[in-house]
Amino acid sequence: MSGPGQTDETALRNELSVFGLSDTEIDTYLALLSLGEATTRTIADEAGVTQRAVYGIAERLERRGLVRVKDHASPTTISASPPQEAMENLSARLESMIPSLEERFEQTTDGAPEIQMVKSRETALKRLRNALSKAETEALVAVPEHAYPEVEQELRDAVDRGVFTFLLLGEVDDVDTSAHDFTGAADAVRYWDAALPVFCIVDNESALVGDPHILSLPHSGDEAVSVSQGHLTSSILGTYLSAYWPASKIQYVADPASLPKTFDWFREAVFHAFLHRKEGNNIWADVVTENGAEFSGKVSDVRQAFIEPASNDYTLETSITLETDDGEVSVGGPGAFIEEYRAKTVTLRLEP
């Protein structure tokens, strides 16, 4: 059985892999975090890689802004960038999506889904509000804290309509986290003290993603991109849920839903199943799968990373496990490939 330290390192490795780091690159980077500054030989010994490999790995990590290579020294030494600076550098990599999205936009035919560049604060805010007003099932939002009042009403209206809503606030000081009452504005709220990209992902069908300061100044020079291509939206959603959401600090979590309740959105069912189990409630689930099969059972496990304590084994794992008459079965949402079933609806109820 692994201890807390091993679990933390596994989670950290999973999150670093989201940014495209290989296992050896992660080994080297984590070794550098422990060493501070060291020669390539020392790093090679600590990371378990060859000294020759360290040079290539360090070059790639330096391009990502994670390390600094001091090749003017003899022997060459390498140091890890301060963690906050490194995280900001990784966040900036999201901006590298914009050129490829622009290229796809130029190649888009008249009948293809829309991809549009947004170059002003006013337009970005208008699109964000409009997207929230049209949300039907889920909205995942990230904005700087100072912009929250400008979208608060749209968030509250979405929650009133039954939209499952996550809110992530950037540029928040710890002392300011109680400045707002989030009851009725989101199902869960997290915050980050640094700047982070602007996100608005609605119903897993459309997304707005932009530079950190697109909502800060009228003519900041920052840009955003509006996307309604499914595969691109899914990638943006994956970045939000796997990189930014779990790395931030929890501020608010709604009360568990009153049961029984039927959920058409699988992530919402998992969220409330976890909340009930966290409170010590024994719950059952009635599942209707995508192909029409039906089964029921006691919920014996919930895997998620929406709120603490995270219970997933790998990035983006979201599932429930039921004890049925035919044995234990695992259930995932649309697109699930590890779980045995994909749920269309889940009805949660208290144990009979």
C-alpha positions as CSV (number, residue, x, y, z in Angstrom):
1,M,0.0,0.0,0.0
2,S,1.5,3.4,-1.0
3,G,1.8,6.2,1.5
4,P,0.7,9.8,1.1
5,G,4.0,10.9,-0.3
6,Q,3.9,8.3,-3.1
7,T,0.3,9.2,-3.9
8,D,1.2,12.9,-4.1
9,E,4.1,12.1,-6.4
10,T,1.9,9.9,-8.6
11,A,-0.6,12.7,-8.9
12,L,2.2,15.2,-9.7
13,R,3.6,13.0,-12.4
14,N,0.2,12.6,-13.9
15,E,-0.3,16.3,-14.1
16,L,3.1,17.0,-15.5
17,S,2.4,14.4,-18.2
18,V,-0.6,16.5,-19.3
19,F,1.9,19.1,-20.6
20,G,3.6,16.5,-22.8
21,L,6.5,15.6,-20.5
22,S,7.9,12.1,-20.9
23,D,8.7,9.8,-18.0
24,T,12.4,10.6,-18.2
25,E,11.7,14.3,-18.5
26,I,9.5,14.1,-15.4
27,D,12.2,12.0,-13.5
28,T,14.8,14.7,-14.4
29,Y,12.6,17.6,-13.5
30,L,11.6,16.1,-10.1
31,A,15.2,15.3,-9.4
32,L,16.1,19.0,-10.1
33,L,13.4,20.2,-7.7
34,S,15.0,18.2,-5.0
35,L,18.6,19.2,-5.9
36,G,18.0,22.9,-6.6
37,E,21.1,23.4,-8.8
38,A,23.5,20.6,-9.8
39,T,25.8,19.3,-12.4
40,T,24.7,17.1,-15.2
41,R,26.5,14.1,-13.6
42,T,24.7,14.6,-10.2
43,I,21.3,15.0,-12.0
44,A,21.9,11.9,-14.0
45,D,22.7,9.9,-10.8
46,E,19.6,11.3,-9.0
47,A,17.2,10.8,-11.9
48,G,18.5,7.4,-13.1
49,V,19.3,8.5,-16.6
50,T,22.6,8.8,-18.6
51,Q,24.6,12.0,-18.4
52,R,24.3,12.4,-22.1
53,A,20.5,12.2,-21.9
54,V,20.5,15.0,-19.3
55,Y,21.7,17.5,-21.8
56,G,18.9,16.9,-24.3
57,I,16.3,16.6,-21.6
58,A,17.5,19.9,-20.0
59,E,17.2,21.7,-23.3
60,R,13.6,20.6,-23.7
61,L,12.7,21.5,-20.2
62,E,14.4,24.9,-20.6
63,R,12.2,25.5,-23.7
64,R,9.2,24.9,-21.5
65,G,10.5,27.3,-18.9
66,L,10.9,24.7,-16.2
67,V,14.7,24.9,-15.8
68,R,17.7,27.2,-16.4
69,V,20.8,25.8,-18.1
70,K,24.0,27.5,-17.1
71,D,26.3,26.3,-19.9
72,H,28.7,29.2,-19.4
73,A,29.9,27.6,-16.2
74,S,32.4,24.8,-16.1
75,P,31.1,22.2,-15.5
76,T,27.6,23.0,-16.8
77,T,25.0,23.3,-14.1
78,I,21.2,23.2,-14.3
79,S,18.7,24.6,-11.8
80,A,14.9,24.3,-11.5
81,S,12.9,27.5,-12.1
82,P,10.8,28.6,-9.0
83,P,7.6,26.5,-9.0
84,Q,5.2,29.5,-9.5
85,E,7.3,30.8,-12.4
86,A,7.3,27.3,-13.9
87,M,3.5,27.0,-13.6
88,E,3.1,30.4,-15.3
89,N,5.4,29.2,-18.1
90,L,3.3,26.0,-18.5
91,S,0.1,28.1,-18.5
92,A,1.6,30.3,-21.3
93,R,1.9,27.1,-23.4
94,L,-1.8,27.2,-23.8
95,E,-1.3,30.3,-26.0
96,S,0.6,28.1,-28.5
97,M,-2.8,26.6,-29.4
98,I,-3.9,29.8,-31.0
99,P,-1.7,29.6,-34.2
100,S,-2.9,26.1,-35.0
101,L,-6.5,27.1,-34.3
102,E,-6.1,30.1,-36.6
103,E,-4.7,27.7,-39.3
104,R,-7.7,25.4,-38.9
105,F,-10.0,28.4,-39.1
106,E,-8.4,29.5,-42.4
107,Q,-9.0,26.0,-43.8
108,T,-12.6,25.9,-42.5
109,T,-15.2,25.4,-45.2
110,D,-18.6,27.1,-45.2
111,G,-20.3,24.1,-43.7
112,A,-17.6,23.4,-41.0
113,P,-18.0,24.3,-37.4
114,E,-17.0,27.8,-36.5
115,I,-13.6,28.9,-35.1
116,Q,-13.2,32.6,-34.5
117,M,-10.5,34.8,-33.0
118,V,-11.5,37.3,-30.3
119,K,-9.3,40.3,-29.9
120,S,-11.1,42.6,-27.4
121,R,-12.2,42.4,-23.8
122,E,-15.7,43.5,-24.7
123,T,-16.2,40.8,-27.3
124,A,-14.7,38.1,-25.0
125,L,-17.0,39.1,-22.2
126,K,-20.0,39.2,-24.5
127,R,-19.2,35.7,-25.9
128,L,-18.7,34.3,-22.4
129,R,-22.0,35.7,-21.2
130,N,-23.8,34.4,-24.3
131,A,-22.3,30.9,-23.9
132,L,-23.5,30.7,-20.2
133,S,-26.9,31.9,-21.1
134,K,-27.3,29.0,-23.6
135,A,-25.8,26.3,-21.4
136,E,-28.1,23.3,-20.9
137,T,-26.2,20.7,-18.9
138,E,-22.6,21.8,-17.9
139,A,-20.5,25.0,-17.8
140,L,-16.8,25.0,-16.8
141,V,-15.5,28.6,-16.3
142,A,-12.2,30.2,-15.4
143,V,-11.9,34.0,-15.1
144,P,-9.9,36.5,-13.1
145,E,-11.5,37.3,-9.7
146,H,-12.1,40.9,-10.7
147,A,-14.2,39.8,-13.7
148,Y,-16.5,37.5,-11.6
149,P,-19.1,40.1,-10.9
150,E,-19.5,40.7,-14.6
151,V,-20.6,37.1,-15.2
152,E,-22.1,36.3,-11.8
153,Q,-25.7,36.7,-12.9
154,E,-25.3,34.4,-15.9
155,L,-23.7,31.8,-13.6
156,R,-26.6,32.1,-11.2
157,D,-29.1,31.8,-14.0
158,A,-27.4,28.7,-15.3
159,V,-27.4,27.1,-11.9
160,D,-31.1,28.0,-11.6
161,R,-31.7,26.1,-14.9
162,G,-30.0,23.0,-13.4
163,V,-26.7,23.5,-15.2
164,F,-23.8,21.7,-13.5
165,T,-21.2,24.5,-13.0
166,F,-17.6,24.7,-12.0
167,L,-16.0,28.1,-11.4
168,L,-12.2,28.7,-11.2
169,L,-11.0,32.2,-10.2
170,G,-7.5,33.5,-10.9
171,E,-5.5,36.3,-9.3
172,V,-7.0,35.7,-5.9
173,D,-5.2,36.4,-2.6
174,D,-5.9,34.0,0.2
175,V,-7.3,36.9,2.3
176,D,-9.8,37.7,-0.5
177,T,-11.4,34.2,-0.8
178,S,-14.4,35.1,1.4
179,A,-15.2,38.2,-0.6
180,H,-18.1,36.5,-2.4
181,D,-21.1,34.4,-1.6
182,F,-21.0,31.6,-4.1
183,T,-24.1,29.8,-3.0
184,G,-26.3,29.4,-6.1
185,A,-23.5,30.6,-8.4
186,A,-21.7,27.3,-9.0
187,D,-21.6,23.7,-7.8
188,A,-17.9,24.1,-6.9
189,V,-15.5,27.0,-6.8
190,R,-11.7,26.9,-6.8
191,Y,-9.1,29.7,-6.8
192,W,-5.6,30.3,-7.9
193,D,-3.4,33.2,-6.7
194,A,-1.7,33.7,-10.1
195,A,-3.1,34.6,-13.5
196,L,-4.5,31.8,-15.5
197,P,-6.1,31.4,-19.0
198,V,-9.7,32.4,-19.4
199,F,-12.0,29.4,-20.1
200,C,-15.7,28.8,-20.8
201,I,-16.6,25.3,-21.9
202,V,-20.3,24.6,-22.3
203,D,-22.1,21.3,-22.7
204,N,-18.8,19.8,-24.1
205,E,-19.8,21.3,-27.4
206,S,-18.3,24.8,-27.5
207,A,-15.5,26.6,-25.8
208,L,-13.9,30.0,-25.3
209,V,-10.2,30.0,-24.3
210,G,-8.0,33.0,-24.0
211,D,-4.9,34.7,-22.8
212,P,-4.9,35.4,-19.0
213,H,-5.5,39.2,-19.4
214,I,-8.1,39.2,-22.1
215,L,-10.7,40.3,-19.5
216,S,-8.4,42.8,-17.7
217,L,-8.0,45.7,-20.1
218,P,-10.0,47.0,-23.1
219,H,-6.9,47.0,-25.3
220,S,-4.5,44.6,-23.7
221,G,-3.3,43.0,-26.9
222,D,-4.3,39.6,-25.6
223,E,-6.5,37.2,-27.6
224,A,-9.0,34.4,-27.2
225,V,-10.4,31.8,-29.5
226,S,-14.0,30.6,-29.8
227,V,-14.3,27.0,-30.8
228,S,-17.3,24.8,-31.6
229,Q,-15.4,21.8,-33.0
230,G,-16.0,18.8,-30.8
231,H,-12.5,17.3,-30.8
232,L,-10.9,20.7,-30.0
233,T,-13.5,21.4,-27.3
234,S,-12.8,18.1,-25.7
235,S,-9.1,18.9,-25.6
236,I,-9.7,22.2,-24.0
237,L,-12.0,20.6,-21.4
238,G,-9.4,18.0,-20.6
239,T,-6.8,20.7,-20.0
240,Y,-9.2,22.5,-17.7
241,L,-10.1,19.4,-15.6
242,S,-6.7,17.8,-15.5
243,A,-4.3,20.7,-15.3
244,Y,-5.9,23.8,-13.8
245,W,-8.8,22.6,-11.7
246,P,-6.9,20.0,-9.5
247,A,-3.9,22.4,-9.1
248,S,-6.0,25.1,-7.6
249,K,-7.4,25.5,-4.1
250,I,-11.0,24.6,-3.1
251,Q,-13.2,27.5,-2.0
252,Y,-16.8,26.4,-2.1
253,V,-18.7,23.2,-2.7
254,A,-22.5,23.0,-2.9
255,D,-24.5,20.7,-0.6
256,P,-25.2,17.2,-2.0
257,A,-28.4,17.0,-4.0
258,S,-31.6,15.8,-2.4
259,L,-32.2,12.2,-3.3
260,P,-33.7,10.4,-5.2
261,K,-32.6,12.3,-8.3
262,T,-32.0,11.4,-11.9
263,F,-28.9,12.8,-13.6
264,D,-28.6,13.0,-17.4
265,W,-25.1,14.4,-17.1
266,F,-22.7,11.8,-15.8
267,R,-20.1,14.1,-14.2
268,E,-22.8,15.6,-12.1
269,A,-24.0,12.2,-10.9
270,V,-20.4,11.3,-9.9
271,F,-20.0,14.6,-8.1
272,H,-23.1,14.2,-6.0
273,A,-22.5,10.5,-5.4
274,F,-19.1,11.4,-4.0
275,L,-20.5,14.1,-1.8
276,H,-23.1,11.7,-0.3
277,R,-20.5,9.0,0.4
278,K,-18.2,11.7,1.9
279,E,-21.0,12.5,4.4
280,G,-21.3,8.8,5.2
281,N,-24.5,8.1,3.3
282,N,-25.0,4.7,1.8
283,I,-26.5,5.2,-1.7
284,W,-27.8,3.1,-4.6
285,A,-27.8,3.9,-8.3
286,D,-30.1,2.9,-11.0
287,V,-28.3,3.0,-14.3
288,V,-29.6,3.2,-17.9
289,T,-26.7,2.6,-20.4
290,E,-26.2,4.1,-23.8
291,N,-27.5,0.8,-25.4
292,G,-30.6,0.7,-23.2
293,A,-29.5,-1.9,-20.6
294,E,-30.6,-1.3,-17.0
295,F,-29.2,-2.4,-13.7
296,S,-29.1,-1.3,-10.1
297,G,-26.8,-1.7,-7.2
298,K,-25.2,-0.2,-4.1
299,V,-22.5,2.4,-4.9
300,S,-19.3,0.9,-3.6
301,D,-16.7,3.3,-5.1
302,V,-16.6,6.7,-6.7
303,R,-13.5,7.9,-8.7
304,Q,-13.1,11.6,-9.3
305,A,-10.8,14.6,-8.9
306,F,-13.5,17.4,-8.7
307,I,-13.2,17.9,-4.9
308,E,-10.9,16.7,-2.1
309,P,-10.0,14.1,-1.4
310,A,-9.4,13.0,-5.0
311,S,-10.1,9.4,-5.5
312,N,-9.0,8.8,-9.1
313,D,-6.1,6.6,-10.1
314,Y,-5.3,8.3,-13.4
315,T,-5.9,11.7,-14.9
316,L,-9.6,12.5,-15.8
317,E,-10.9,9.1,-14.3
318,T,-14.5,9.7,-13.5
319,S,-16.6,6.6,-12.6
320,I,-18.8,4.9,-10.1
321,T,-18.7,1.2,-9.2
322,L,-21.9,-0.7,-8.2
323,E,-22.5,-3.9,-6.4
324,T,-25.2,-5.7,-8.4
325,D,-26.8,-9.1,-8.3
326,D,-24.4,-10.2,-11.0
327,G,-21.3,-8.9,-9.3
328,E,-19.4,-5.6,-9.2
329,V,-19.5,-3.4,-12.3
330,S,-17.9,-0.1,-13.2
331,V,-19.7,2.7,-15.0
332,G,-18.3,5.6,-16.9
333,G,-19.8,8.4,-19.0
334,P,-19.9,9.1,-22.7
335,G,-16.6,8.1,-24.3
336,A,-15.5,5.9,-21.4
337,F,-13.3,3.0,-22.5
338,I,-11.9,1.5,-19.3
339,E,-15.2,1.1,-17.4
340,E,-17.5,-1.8,-18.4
341,Y,-20.6,0.4,-19.2
342,R,-21.3,3.9,-20.4
343,A,-24.2,5.5,-18.6
344,K,-27.0,7.5,-20.3
345,T,-28.8,8.3,-17.0
346,V,-28.0,7.7,-13.4
347,T,-30.6,7.8,-10.6
348,L,-29.1,8.1,-7.1
349,R,-31.2,7.2,-4.1
350,L,-30.5,6.5,-0.4
351,E,-30.0,2.9,0.5
352,P,-33.4,1.2,0.9
